[in-house]
Every structure is written in structure tokens, then in C-alpha cells.
Amino acid sequence: MENSSILDQIISNHQAEEVAKLDGVEVINNLFSELSERERDVLSRRFGLAGEKRETLEEIGKVHKLTRERIRQIETSSIKRLRLLENLDDYLSGLKNVITHLLEEHGGLMEKEYLFNNLVNFSLGAGKRGDNETKHKRYFDFLISRLLHDEFEEINNSPYFKNSFKLKYQSLEHLEELAEELLQKIKETKKIFLTDELINLSKELDAYKKHQAKFNQPTNLDVSGALANDLFEEKTELVNQNKAIYSIFQAAREIEQNRFGHWGQASSREIKPKTINDKIYLVLKNSGKPMHFAEIADRINQISFDRKKANAATVHNELILDEKYILVGRGLYGLKEWGYRKGTVADVIEKVITEVGRALSREEIIEKVLGQRLVKKATINLALMNREKFELVGGDKYYLKNSAEIK
């Protein structure tokens, strides 16, 4: 046991050293030093390694005054030259080892963007991805897909998974079985789940129990930096302990995580809101408290569900017209499912007394109404003075006027 512990520590320290030296840009620059200037330029433009976008064969051809076909030939021959370099492994061994460890700890498969997020995080450091993130992802994409294809296989047309990378000879059977059973369970429950809830649900499924040993892989690499999010706090420690299960959440074609950290069926409106009403509902539900209609519009725009901007007037119209939203104060709206009711303060008082079935003191009424409306106590007191609706009984309690019920 002691020897095993020492070995684990040596392995962990070695991986940490490789991660610390990981730099896709430096690897590319060193490799490209083996090419001619024109070859470097063609590859850089073609794979978006230098500019804002990937350029077409035709666009690159115009720059070099060459045909599309000739540019394609230069691209192909340049990549072949890099693959045949005698010292290629010296350039790529560190990156190859880090990706191998990452994939092994994630059960053998990682969704493409999730893999790149981890590599960029290792390369730049947590919280420092910023404007360079896209550039670094393109560098890693080129290195993996063009130069490390003998070790890692790109998955593009799987019925189970989005575009992903896997270990070359890794079987995906256990991952496919769990992804399929998990999706079916999500459909049956018609619910959305936080990460810890979905991990716990996954561990109850037959596919997990059948392949449990394959899902319990060593966890030496810390992926928490790649999970950083401005809108919610991910359960990073739990993810690090259950990377293979979490990798399925990321890779599964029909499972998605919304902007508030909830997982569910990708087609669900709570996961991918399609209309302004969907966005209003999600913002309110996740705020947990009533919000002003202008604040809701600002929040929608801040979150950026998509490129469509929310207008405060449009948001207000949706709130007015849909019965699931309740006006609880001046411009403030809550959800009906929270227990709020439509109507004036007097209407709310009437419903409160009716439901309780007895006369209530002023303090009891104020407490219950404040659970329904964000109003001043003076407003509630004013409503109680409505002698057509309420009357004092026993000197200090209120009941409904002309009610036949026992008071």
C-alpha cells in the first residue's frame, strides 16, 4: 500500500510538470520552424493560427497568386513533412501525455470543446483564458487532428456523442450504454438536474453498475479551472472525483447544461430557451425572488442566451399577458408557482381569510399578505379599512363582511 502511494505521488508529480510546460503556441512555433515561410503562411491561414478566422483555399491562393489546387497541395505536403520529422516526438510528447492522461481519467472520451477548455486552462492558467482562448484552441485542434491522429481519434458522426476525441483503441461501449440510459431517465422524469444530482442519478443506473470499474479511474489532474463560470458555481471537487461520468454529460448529443448550471434534455426550453418568454421564466426562476421588468431585461442581455437583445417594454408585455407571472409590487413580478396570487391587496386579504377560515388579527394578515405582495404595511392597513369587504370582530380581528361562516 505504501509503495503504491509513493508511485501515485511520482506519477502525479510527473503529470503536474508536463501540464506546467504545456503551451500549444510554443509547440506550433517550434514545429513551423522546420517549414518554409510559404508553408508556414499557408498552414497558419488555413487553420486560423494567425488571424481572426480560417481562410479558404481561394483566399489564400489570391495572397500567393496560386490556384486553389496548388494551395491544397502545399497544405497537404506541409503537414506530411511535419509528420515525418525525426524529432516530432520531442515536440509533441508532453502534449500527447497530458491529453492521454486527460482522456484516461474521463473514461476514454472528451467532447472537443471541453478537452480544449482544459488544455487552454492548463496552458494559460485559471481565469486567464480571455481573448487568447480561441487562438489557443485552434493551435491544439491543429496539433491533435493533424499530427496526433495515430494516438487520438476524432468522433464526428456518433449517434450518442457530439464532436469529440477519444483514445485511438478505446472502446466506447460503456460510455454509450450509460449515455443512452441516462437520457432515457431524464426524459422519463421530465426534470432538470444540478451536476451533483445528475451524478447521483447516473450511479443508480444499470449501465453504471455494470461498468463501474471503468468509470472509477485515477484522478490526478485537476479540471476545476476549465469549469469556471460567471453565472454559477460548479461542483468542481465532485467533478474531479467523477470525471468519466461528467464527461458523458459534456459529450452526450441530447444532454445539455443551461446557463444556470442545470442539466437536462437538449430540446427542453429550460435548457435552451427559444423565446423571450422562456428567457424571462428562466431568469426569474433562478433569481428565486421577484424582479423589476427592466432588471429582467438587463439580466437576459447580460447572460446572452443568444444574440437577440431583450427590450424592457417587450419583457413587460410578456409579464402582463402570461398568467404564470404575478405583479407583486410596482413593476415587480414573481412566479405564480411560488404561491403569489393575482388581484389587488384587498383581494389577497380576502383570499387569505377565506383559506384560513377564521378571523385574523391585523399582524397575522400583514404577515400573510407580505408573503404575496411586496407592499408597505400602510397599504395593507388601508385595504383593511374597506368596510364593504372586511369587518372587525371581537374588537381586534378582521373577517369578511356579511360572511355566514363562524368567526
C-alpha positions in Angstrom: 0.0 0.0 0.0 2.8 2.4 0.9 4.7 1.6 -2.3 1.5 2.2 -4.3 1.1 5.6 -2.6 4.6 6.6 -3.4 4.2 5.5 -7.0 0.9 7.5 -7.3 2.7 10.6 -6.0 5.6 10.2 -8.5 3.0 9.8 -11.3 1.1 12.8 -10.1 4.2 15.0 -9.8 5.3 14.0 -13.3 1.9 14.9 -14.8 2.0 18.2 -13.0 5.3 19.0 -14.6 4.0 18.1 -18.1 0.9 20.3 -17.5 3.0 23.2 -16.3 5.1 23.1 -19.6 2.0 22.8 -21.8 2.0 25.5 -24.5 0.4 24.8 -27.8 1.6 28.1 -29.3 5.2 27.4 -28.5 4.9 23.8 -29.8 3.5 25.1 -33.1 6.2 27.8 -33.4 8.9 25.3 -32.9 7.4 22.8 -35.4 6.8 25.5 -38.0 10.5 26.5 -37.8 11.0 23.3 -39.8 8.9 24.6 -42.7 9.5 27.3 -45.4 8.0 30.7 -45.0 5.3 30.0 -47.6 4.4 26.7 -46.0 4.1 28.3 -42.6 1.8 31.0 -44.0 -0.5 28.6 -45.8 -1.0 26.4 -42.7 -1.4 29.5 -40.5 -4.1 31.0 -42.7 -5.8 27.7 -43.4 -6.2 26.7 -39.8 -6.7 30.2 -38.3 -3.5 30.1 -36.4 -2.6 33.7 -37.0 -5.7 35.7 -37.9 -9.3 36.0 -36.8 -10.6 33.2 -39.0 -9.7 30.2 -41.1 -9.2 31.2 -44.7 -10.4 29.3 -47.7 -8.1 27.8 -50.4 -9.3 30.5 -52.8 -8.5 33.4 -50.3 -5.0 32.0 -49.6 -4.4 31.5 -53.3 -5.1 35.1 -54.1 -2.5 36.2 -51.5 0.2 33.9 -53.0 -1.1 34.2 -56.6 -1.6 30.5 -56.8 -4.5 28.2 -57.7 -6.8 26.6 -55.1 -5.4 23.2 -56.1 -1.8 24.4 -55.6 -2.6 25.7 -52.1 -4.3 22.4 -51.2 -1.1 20.6 -52.4 1.1 22.9 -50.2 -1.2 22.3 -47.2 -1.1 18.5 -47.7 2.7 18.3 -48.3 3.5 20.6 -45.4 1.5 18.5 -42.9 3.2 15.4 -44.3 6.6 17.0 -43.8 5.8 17.7 -40.1 4.5 14.1 -39.6 7.7 12.7 -41.0 10.1 14.8 -38.8 12.5 12.6 -37.0 12.2 14.7 -33.8 8.5 15.1 -34.0 8.0 13.2 -30.7 10.4 15.6 -29.0 8.0 18.4 -29.8 4.7 16.6 -29.0 5.5 14.1 -26.2 4.4 16.5 -23.4 1.2 17.4 -25.1 0.5 13.8 -26.0 1.0 12.6 -22.4 -1.3 15.3 -21.0 -4.1 14.5 -23.5 -3.7 10.8 -22.8 -4.0 11.3 -19.1 -7.0 13.6 -19.5 -8.8 11.1 -21.8 -8.0 8.1 -19.5 -9.4 9.9 -16.4 -12.5 10.8 -18.4 -13.2 7.3 -19.4 -11.5 7.5 -22.8 -13.6 10.2 -24.4 -14.0 14.0 -24.2 -16.2 16.4 -26.1 -14.0 18.6 -28.3 -14.6 22.0 -26.6 -14.4 20.5 -23.1 -11.0 19.0 -24.0 -9.8 22.3 -25.5 -11.1 24.2 -22.4 -8.9 22.0 -20.2 -5.8 22.3 -22.4 -6.2 26.1 -22.7 -6.7 26.3 -18.9 -3.5 24.3 -18.3 -1.6 26.4 -20.8 -2.7 29.9 -19.7 -3.8 29.3 -16.1 -7.2 29.5 -14.5 -9.1 32.7 -15.1 -6.6 33.9 -17.8 -8.1 32.5 -20.9 -9.6 35.8 -22.2 -9.0 36.9 -25.7 -6.4 34.3 -26.4 -8.7 31.4 -25.8 -9.9 30.9 -29.4 -6.3 31.2 -30.8 -5.0 28.6 -28.4 -7.9 26.2 -29.1 -7.1 26.4 -32.8 -3.4 25.5 -32.1 -4.5 22.5 -30.0 -7.0 21.5 -32.7 -4.3 21.5 -35.4 -1.9 19.5 -33.3 -4.3 16.8 -32.3 -6.3 16.4 -35.5 -3.3 16.7 -37.9 -0.3 15.5 -36.0 -1.5 13.2 -33.2 -4.2 11.3 -35.2 -2.3 8.0 -34.6 -2.9 8.3 -30.8 -6.3 10.1 -30.7 -9.3 9.5 -32.9 -11.8 12.3 -33.8 -15.5 11.3 -33.4 -17.8 13.3 -35.7 -20.9 11.2 -36.6 -21.7 9.3 -33.4 -25.5 8.9 -32.7 -24.6 9.2 -29.0 -21.9 11.9 -28.8 -21.1 15.4 -30.1 -17.8 16.0 -31.9 -15.2 14.5 -29.5 -11.8 13.0 -29.2 -11.1 9.5 -27.9 -8.1 7.3 -27.2 -7.4 5.5 -30.5 -8.2 2.0 -29.4 -10.6 2.9 -26.6 -14.0 1.0 -26.6 -16.9 3.4 -26.1 -19.5 0.7 -25.3 -19.7 1.5 -21.5 -20.0 5.3 -22.3 -22.7 4.7 -24.9 -24.7 2.5 -22.6 -24.7 5.0 -19.8 -25.4 7.9 -22.1 -28.4 6.1 -23.6 -29.8 5.0 -20.2 -29.2 8.4 -18.6 -31.0 10.2 -21.5 -34.0 7.9 -21.2 -34.2 8.6 -17.4 -34.1 12.3 -18.0 -36.9 12.1 -20.5 -39.0 10.0 -18.1 -38.6 12.3 -15.1 -39.1 15.5 -17.2 -36.9 17.3 -14.8 -33.7 19.3 -14.8 -30.8 18.5 -12.6 -27.8 20.1 -10.9 -24.5 18.4 -11.5 -24.4 16.6 -8.2 -28.0 15.4 -8.7 -27.2 14.0 -12.2 -24.0 12.3 -11.0 -26.0 10.6 -8.2 -28.7 9.6 -10.7 -26.1 8.2 -13.0 -24.7 6.0 -10.3 -28.1 4.4 -9.7 -28.4 3.2 -13.4 -27.7 -0.3 -14.5 -25.1 0.7 -17.1 -23.0 2.4 -14.4 -23.2 -0.6 -12.1 -22.3 -3.0 -15.0 -19.2 -1.0 -15.9 -18.4 0.6 -12.6 -14.7 -0.2 -12.7 -14.3 1.6 -16.0 -15.9 4.7 -14.5 -13.7 4.8 -11.4 -10.4 5.9 -13.0 -7.5 7.6 -11.2 -8.0 11.4 -10.8 -4.6 13.1 -10.7 -5.4 16.1 -13.0 -7.4 19.0 -11.7 -10.0 20.2 -14.2 -11.7 22.8 -12.0 -10.1 25.7 -13.8 -11.9 24.7 -17.0 -15.2 24.7 -15.2 -15.1 28.3 -14.0 -18.3 30.2 -14.8 -19.6 33.7 -14.0 -23.2 32.6 -13.6 -23.0 29.7 -11.3 -20.5 27.7 -9.2 -19.9 24.2 -10.5 -19.3 21.3 -8.1 -15.7 21.1 -9.1 -14.5 18.7 -6.4 -17.3 16.3 -7.2 -16.5 16.6 -11.0 -12.8 15.8 -10.3 -13.9 12.7 -8.5 -16.3 11.6 -11.2 -14.6 12.7 -14.5 -15.8 9.7 -16.6 -19.5 10.3 -15.7 -19.2 14.1 -16.1 -17.5 13.6 -19.5 -20.7 11.9 -20.7 -22.8 14.9 -19.6 -20.5 17.1 -21.7 -20.3 14.8 -24.7 -23.9 13.3 -24.9 -25.6 14.6 -28.0 -29.0 15.1 -26.4 -27.9 16.3 -22.9 -27.1 20.0 -22.3 -26.3 22.3 -19.4 -28.1 25.6 -19.3 -26.6 29.0 -18.3 -27.5 28.4 -14.7 -25.8 25.1 -14.2 -28.8 22.8 -14.7 -28.6 19.7 -16.9 -31.5 18.3 -19.0 -32.7 17.2 -22.4 -31.2 19.5 -25.0 -34.6 20.2 -26.6 -36.1 21.4 -23.3 -37.0 25.1 -23.1 -35.5 25.3 -19.6 -32.1 24.2 -21.1 -32.2 26.0 -24.4 -34.8 28.9 -24.2 -36.3 29.6 -27.6 -38.5 32.7 -26.9 -38.3 35.8 -24.8 -40.9 34.3 -22.5 -38.7 31.2 -22.0 -35.8 33.6 -21.0 -38.0 35.6 -18.6 -39.1 32.4 -16.9 -35.5 31.1 -16.5 -34.2 34.4 -15.2 -37.0 34.7 -12.6 -36.9 31.1 -11.6 -33.1 31.2 -11.0 -33.3 34.5 -9.2 -35.5 33.0 -6.5 -37.2 36.3 -5.9 -39.4 38.9 -7.7 -37.6 41.2 -10.1 -38.5 44.5 -11.8 -39.3 44.0 -15.5 -36.4 46.3 -16.5 -34.0 44.3 -14.3 -35.2 41.1 -16.0 -34.4 42.6 -19.5 -31.0 43.6 -18.3 -30.3 40.2 -16.9 -31.3 38.5 -20.1 -28.9 40.7 -22.1 -26.1 40.1 -19.5 -26.5 36.3 -19.8 -26.6 36.4 -23.6 -28.6 33.2 -24.2 -28.2 34.1 -27.9 -27.5 37.2 -30.0 -31.1 38.6 -29.6 -31.3 41.6 -27.3 -34.2 41.9 -24.8 -36.2 45.1 -24.7 -37.7 46.2 -21.4 -41.1 47.0 -23.0 -41.3 43.6 -24.7 -40.4 41.9 -21.4 -43.1 43.9 -19.6 -45.7 42.9 -22.2 -44.9 39.2 -21.8 -45.1 39.5 -18.0 -48.6 41.2 -18.3 -50.0 38.7 -20.7 -48.9 35.4 -19.2 -50.7 34.1 -16.1 -47.6 32.4 -14.7 -46.2 35.8 -13.8 -47.8 37.8 -11.0 -47.4 41.5 -10.3 -46.3 41.7 -6.7 -45.2 45.3 -6.5 -44.7 48.4 -8.6 -43.1 46.9 -11.8 -42.1 43.8 -9.8 -43.1 40.3 -10.9 -42.8 36.9 -9.3 -43.9 33.4 -10.4 -47.3 32.0 -9.7 -45.6 28.7 -8.8 -44.0 30.5 -5.8 -47.5 30.9 -4.3 -48.2 34.5 -5.5 -51.7 35.4 -6.5 -53.2 37.9 -8.9 -55.5 40.7 -7.7 -55.4 43.8 -5.5 -54.2 43.8 -1.9 -57.8 43.7 -0.8 -58.3 40.6 -3.0 -55.3 38.9 -1.4 -56.6 39.7 2.1 -59.9 38.2 1.2 -58.4 35.0 -0.1 -56.1 34.7 2.9 -59.0 35.0 5.4 -61.1 32.6 3.3 -58.4 29.9 3.2 -57.7 30.2 7.0 -61.5 30.1 7.7 -61.4 32.3 10.8 -60.9 35.9 11.8 -57.3 37.1 11.8 -55.5 39.8 13.7 -54.0 42.8 11.8 -50.5 41.4 12.4 -51.4 37.9 11.1 -53.0 39.5 8.0 -49.9 41.7 7.4 -47.5 38.8 7.7 -49.5 36.6 5.2 -50.1 39.4 2.7 -46.4 40.3 2.7 -45.8 36.8 1.5 -47.9 37.6 -1.5 -47.1 41.2 -2.3 -44.1 43.5 -1.9 -46.1 46.4 -0.5 -45.9 48.7 2.5 -47.7 47.8 5.7 -49.6 51.1 5.4 -51.1 49.8 2.1 -52.4 46.7 3.8 -53.8 48.8 6.7 -55.6 51.0 4.1 -57.1 47.9 2.4 -58.4 46.7 5.7 -60.4 49.9 6.1 -62.6 48.7 3.2 -65.9 48.3 5.1 -67.6 46.7 2.1 -65.2 43.7 2.3 -64.0 43.5 5.9 -65.3 44.0 9.4 -63.9 43.9 12.9 -65.0 41.0 15.1 -64.2 40.6 18.7 -62.7 44.1 18.8 -59.3 43.3 17.3 -59.7 40.8 14.4 -60.9 41.0 10.8 -63.3 38.8 8.9 -65.2 39.0 5.7 -68.2 41.3 5.7 -71.6 39.6 5.8 -70.0 36.1 5.9 -72.2 33.4 7.2 -69.2 31.4 8.4 -68.4 31.1 12.1 -66.0 33.8 13.2 
